[in-house]
Amino acid sequence: ESMLSLCKVYKAKLVEKTSKEKQTVTKDVLCKAVRVITNVLQDEKVAVSVTPQLIKMFISLGQIAAQAKIHEIALNVLCGLNNMSFYNKEGSLFAKHRTLLTDFLIRLLAVNNVAITIETLGVLGNLAQYHDVAEKLAQDKHVFEIAATLLDSENSDLVYKSCGLLVNITKYKEFHEKLPSKIVTQCVEVLCDVGMLDVELSTVTLFLLWNILYLKEMKTTEEERAKLLTVLHDYTEHTYCDT
């Protein structure tokens, strides 16, 4: 409660017109306070018992920080939300605020900062387990375009988080028509690029391919199927399995 009160006081100071020196102090205090709260939220008992005031304060502070391009504060807020979302369950306060959180996170995808994008995709991926969130994301062409584009990124964390988000959206058949036509090719390219060097990324990419192909809503070309079969054969080759 004391940390929450401190954040509220300094959040108000963040939007005040003060000297550069005072602004630096305000930013420093907020960074440290949010980081303390975020660390505490790693404990499941704390994460599942958060208050509406904390969630709303995080959203409000994250919006202010993102607009002011104070990326360190925005990133700390996202890390806290990520810790909350990791333990979120149906009926929890975090889950009940998922519409508000989703709207906030969609706006953050426009921020040109890799670390913020990674954390934002992580929280959205956890929230997309709920059908209403998956539907909201699927209806936003901007979200799908970003997630699909990031599958081609050279940053493996961006690819992993994008795959994770798309896995949770594509488990619902009705959203497959929103997928870009080249997504199967993109997934195959990811598998070709990483091989068994990144087991987690390979696994989540295979999950995404399974969702896309198993529900048979997307058409694939003969060339795509042939390349996929070749890659899958390589993945089941004994030396890979031993690795």
C-alpha positions as CSV (number, residue, x, y, z in Angstrom):
1,E,0.0,0.0,0.0
2,S,2.8,2.4,0.9
3,M,4.5,1.8,-2.5
4,L,1.2,2.2,-4.3
5,S,0.7,5.6,-2.5
6,L,4.2,6.6,-3.4
7,C,3.6,5.8,-7.1
8,K,0.4,7.8,-7.1
9,V,2.1,10.9,-5.6
10,Y,5.1,10.8,-8.0
11,K,2.9,9.9,-11.0
12,A,1.1,13.2,-10.4
13,K,4.5,14.9,-10.3
14,L,5.5,13.3,-13.6
15,V,2.9,15.4,-15.5
16,E,3.7,18.7,-13.7
17,K,5.8,21.3,-15.3
18,T,8.9,21.4,-13.1
19,S,12.6,21.8,-13.5
20,K,14.7,19.2,-15.3
21,E,16.4,18.3,-12.0
22,K,13.0,17.6,-10.2
23,Q,11.8,15.6,-13.2
24,T,14.9,13.4,-13.0
25,V,14.2,12.7,-9.3
26,T,10.6,11.9,-10.1
27,K,11.5,9.5,-12.8
28,D,14.1,7.8,-10.6
29,V,11.7,7.4,-7.7
30,L,9.0,5.9,-10.0
31,C,11.4,3.5,-11.7
32,K,12.6,2.2,-8.3
33,A,9.1,2.0,-6.8
34,V,7.6,0.2,-9.7
35,R,10.6,-2.2,-9.8
36,V,10.0,-3.1,-6.2
37,I,6.3,-3.8,-6.8
38,T,7.2,-5.8,-9.9
39,N,9.7,-8.0,-8.0
40,V,7.1,-8.7,-5.3
41,L,4.6,-9.7,-8.0
42,Q,6.8,-12.6,-8.9
43,D,5.3,-14.3,-5.8
44,E,2.1,-16.1,-6.9
45,K,0.2,-15.3,-3.7
46,V,0.9,-11.6,-4.2
47,A,0.2,-11.7,-8.0
48,V,-3.3,-13.2,-7.6
49,S,-4.3,-10.9,-4.9
50,V,-3.6,-7.5,-6.6
51,T,-6.1,-4.7,-6.1
52,P,-8.0,-2.8,-8.8
53,Q,-6.1,0.3,-7.7
54,L,-2.8,-1.2,-8.5
55,I,-3.9,-2.4,-11.9
56,K,-5.4,0.9,-12.8
57,M,-2.4,2.8,-11.5
58,F,0.0,0.6,-13.6
59,I,-2.1,1.3,-16.7
60,S,-2.3,5.0,-16.1
61,L,1.4,5.3,-15.3
62,G,2.3,3.1,-18.3
63,Q,0.3,5.4,-20.6
64,I,1.9,8.5,-19.3
65,A,5.4,7.0,-19.5
66,A,4.9,5.7,-23.0
67,Q,3.6,9.1,-24.3
68,A,6.5,10.9,-22.6
69,K,8.9,8.3,-24.0
70,I,10.1,7.4,-20.6
71,H,10.7,3.8,-21.7
72,E,12.3,2.6,-18.5
73,I,9.2,3.3,-16.4
74,A,6.9,1.9,-19.1
75,L,9.1,-1.3,-19.3
76,N,9.0,-1.7,-15.5
77,V,5.2,-1.4,-15.6
78,L,5.0,-4.0,-18.3
79,C,7.2,-6.4,-16.3
80,G,4.8,-6.0,-13.4
81,L,1.8,-6.7,-15.6
82,N,3.6,-9.7,-17.1
83,N,4.1,-11.1,-13.6
84,M,0.4,-10.6,-12.8
85,S,-0.7,-12.1,-16.1
86,F,1.4,-15.2,-15.7
87,Y,-0.7,-16.2,-12.7
88,N,-4.0,-14.8,-13.9
89,K,-7.0,-17.1,-13.5
90,E,-10.7,-16.9,-14.4
91,G,-12.4,-14.7,-11.8
92,S,-9.2,-13.0,-10.7
93,L,-9.2,-9.2,-10.6
94,F,-6.5,-9.2,-13.3
95,A,-8.8,-11.3,-15.6
96,K,-11.7,-9.0,-14.8
97,H,-9.7,-6.0,-16.0
98,R,-8.6,-7.7,-19.2
99,T,-10.6,-5.5,-21.6
100,L,-9.0,-2.3,-20.1
101,L,-5.6,-4.0,-20.1
102,T,-5.9,-5.2,-23.7
103,D,-6.8,-1.7,-25.0
104,F,-3.8,-0.3,-23.2
105,L,-1.4,-3.0,-24.5
106,I,-2.6,-2.6,-28.1
107,R,-1.7,1.1,-27.9
108,L,1.8,0.2,-26.6
109,L,2.5,-1.9,-29.7
110,A,2.9,1.4,-31.5
111,V,5.9,2.3,-29.2
112,N,9.2,2.0,-31.1
113,N,11.1,0.1,-28.5
114,V,12.1,-3.6,-28.8
115,A,12.0,-4.4,-25.1
116,I,8.6,-2.8,-24.6
117,T,7.2,-4.7,-27.6
118,I,8.5,-8.0,-26.2
119,E,6.9,-7.4,-22.9
120,T,3.7,-6.2,-24.4
121,L,3.4,-9.3,-26.6
122,G,4.0,-11.4,-23.6
123,V,1.2,-10.0,-21.6
124,L,-1.2,-10.0,-24.6
125,G,-0.3,-13.6,-25.2
126,N,-1.3,-14.5,-21.6
127,L,-4.5,-12.5,-21.9
128,A,-5.4,-14.1,-25.3
129,Q,-6.2,-17.3,-23.5
130,Y,-9.6,-15.7,-23.1
131,H,-11.9,-15.8,-26.1
132,D,-13.1,-12.2,-25.8
133,V,-9.5,-11.0,-25.8
134,A,-8.5,-13.2,-28.7
135,E,-11.6,-11.8,-30.6
136,K,-10.6,-8.2,-29.8
137,L,-7.1,-8.8,-31.0
138,A,-8.2,-10.7,-34.2
139,Q,-10.5,-7.8,-35.1
140,D,-7.6,-5.4,-34.9
141,K,-5.8,-5.6,-38.2
142,H,-2.9,-3.7,-36.7
143,V,-2.2,-6.4,-34.1
144,F,-2.2,-9.2,-36.6
145,E,0.1,-7.3,-39.0
146,I,2.6,-6.6,-36.2
147,A,2.6,-10.2,-34.9
148,A,3.0,-11.6,-38.4
149,T,5.7,-9.2,-39.4
150,L,7.7,-9.9,-36.3
151,L,7.9,-13.6,-37.2
152,D,10.5,-12.5,-39.7
153,S,12.5,-10.6,-37.1
154,E,16.1,-11.4,-36.4
155,N,15.4,-11.0,-32.7
156,S,14.4,-14.5,-31.4
157,D,12.6,-13.0,-28.4
158,L,10.3,-11.0,-30.6
159,V,9.6,-14.1,-32.8
160,Y,8.9,-16.2,-29.7
161,K,6.5,-13.7,-28.2
162,S,4.7,-13.2,-31.5
163,C,4.3,-17.0,-31.9
164,G,3.0,-17.3,-28.4
165,L,0.4,-14.7,-29.0
166,L,-0.7,-16.2,-32.3
167,V,-0.9,-19.7,-30.8
168,N,-3.5,-18.5,-28.3
169,I,-5.5,-16.7,-31.0
170,T,-5.4,-19.5,-33.5
171,K,-6.8,-22.1,-31.2
172,Y,-10.1,-20.5,-32.1
173,K,-11.1,-21.6,-35.6
174,E,-13.2,-18.5,-36.4
175,F,-10.1,-16.2,-36.4
176,H,-8.1,-18.1,-39.0
177,E,-9.5,-16.1,-41.9
178,K,-7.7,-13.0,-40.4
179,L,-4.3,-14.7,-40.7
180,P,-1.9,-13.5,-43.5
181,S,-1.5,-15.9,-46.4
182,K,2.2,-16.3,-45.9
183,I,2.2,-17.4,-42.2
184,V,2.8,-21.1,-42.9
185,T,5.9,-20.1,-45.0
186,Q,7.1,-17.8,-42.2
187,C,6.7,-20.6,-39.6
188,V,8.7,-23.0,-41.8
189,E,11.4,-20.4,-42.2
190,V,11.7,-20.0,-38.5
191,L,12.1,-23.8,-38.1
192,C,14.7,-23.8,-40.8
193,D,16.6,-21.0,-39.2
194,V,16.7,-22.1,-35.6
195,G,16.7,-25.9,-35.8
196,M,17.4,-27.3,-32.4
197,L,19.5,-24.4,-31.4
198,D,16.4,-22.9,-29.7
199,V,14.1,-25.6,-28.5
200,E,11.6,-23.2,-27.0
201,L,11.2,-21.2,-30.1
202,S,11.0,-24.3,-32.3
203,T,8.3,-25.8,-30.0
204,V,6.1,-22.7,-29.9
205,T,6.4,-22.4,-33.7
206,L,5.3,-26.0,-34.1
207,F,2.4,-25.4,-31.8
208,L,1.4,-22.5,-34.1
209,L,1.7,-24.6,-37.2
210,W,-0.4,-27.3,-35.6
211,N,-3.2,-24.9,-34.8
212,I,-3.2,-23.5,-38.3
213,L,-3.1,-26.8,-40.2
214,Y,-5.1,-29.0,-37.9
215,L,-8.2,-26.9,-38.1
216,K,-7.9,-26.9,-41.9
217,E,-9.1,-23.3,-42.4
218,M,-6.0,-22.2,-44.2
219,K,-5.1,-23.4,-47.7
220,T,-1.4,-24.3,-48.3
221,T,0.4,-24.7,-51.6
222,E,2.1,-27.9,-52.7
223,E,5.4,-26.1,-52.3
224,E,4.7,-25.1,-48.7
225,R,3.6,-28.7,-47.8
226,A,6.7,-30.2,-49.4
227,K,9.0,-27.8,-47.6
228,L,7.2,-28.4,-44.3
229,L,7.5,-32.1,-44.6
230,T,11.2,-31.9,-45.3
231,V,11.7,-29.7,-42.2
232,L,9.6,-32.0,-40.0
233,H,11.6,-35.0,-41.3
234,D,14.8,-33.2,-40.2
235,Y,13.3,-32.5,-36.8
236,T,12.5,-36.2,-36.2
237,E,16.0,-37.3,-37.4
238,H,17.8,-39.3,-34.7
239,T,20.7,-36.9,-34.2
240,Y,18.2,-34.1,-33.5
241,C,16.2,-36.2,-31.1
242,D,19.4,-37.1,-29.3
243,T,20.2,-33.5,-28.9
